[in-house]
């Protein structure tokens, strides 16, 4: 008879770890990075078997096979279908389906070691989130590929220098506030520029200019406005 799901998964992972013992160190290195980011899920794509195996954070750092025996191994085609359904628009859905054809995906990571793209999803509140799919080959033949999906919405909506909202983040924030605005109240938006800021960069250099921006942002955040 056919082996059950747990046995199939264990056999697949056992084969992977036996053939590629150094790759557990690779997984642990990736996990250290995963802990710093908002990773929504991580899974192992077994290209030859066209299966996907969810990887828990505990498994990534434990070397223990027992921690994955209860995970649900999935057919790669079913996983692609489920991921496609959570995307918010036809353009991203078409790109996702085109990019994750397993032969295409394997070719990309064999050539470049890592392949990634961005796609937008909708959460339970109807808000659009920006997700980054990252595919990393774990073996030179790309027989096994690590896939992670990361929520990068916040990083795209904040200025890297000051940490404040950028234009995209401001528009998103205002969109949310408009939904909760109360009738009978007046609202105003205050904006201003730093006069002749270009001169600061030209005379003192961009490093000083960056410090000025950071100082001004902090002053605004802690002001009484």
Long-range contacts (C-beta under 8 A, 24 or more apart in sequence): 5-72, 5-73, 6-69, 6-70, 8-51, 8-73, 9-53, 9-68, 9-69, 9-71, 9-73, 10-65, 10-68, 10-69, 12-46, 12-49, 12-51, 12-53, 12-73, 13-44, 13-53, 13-65, 13-68, 14-65, 16-44, 16-46, 16-138, 16-144, 17-65, 19-139, 20-138, 20-139, 20-144, 23-138, 23-139, 23-144, 24-63, 26-138, 27-55, 27-60, 27-138, 27-146, 28-60, 28-61, 30-60, 30-136, 30-146, 30-148, 31-57, 31-60, 31-61, 34-60, 34-148, 37-150, 38-150, 38-151, 38-152, 38-154, 39-148, 39-149, 39-150, 40-131, 40-149, 40-150, 40-151, 41-148, 41-149, 42-146, 42-147, 42-148, 43-79, 43-146, 43-147, 44-138, 44-144, 44-145, 44-146, 44-147, 45-76, 45-102, 45-105, 45-135, 45-144, 45-145, 45-146, 45-147, 46-143, 46-144, 47-102, 47-106, 47-142, 47-143, 47-144, 47-145, 48-143, 50-75, 50-76, 50-77, 50-102, 51-75, 51-76, 52-76, 52-79, 52-147, 55-146, 76-102, 83-149, 86-121, 86-122, 87-119, 87-120, 87-121, 88-120, 88-121, 88-122, 88-128, 89-120, 92-118, 92-119, 92-120, 93-119, 95-119, 96-133, 105-135, 105-145, 106-142, 106-145, 108-135, 109-135, 109-136, 109-137, 109-142, 109-145, 110-137, 110-140, 110-141, 110-142, 113-137, 118-152, 127-176, 129-153, 130-156, 161-210, 161-213, 161-214, 162-213, 162-214, 162-217, 163-217, 164-217, 164-221, 190-225
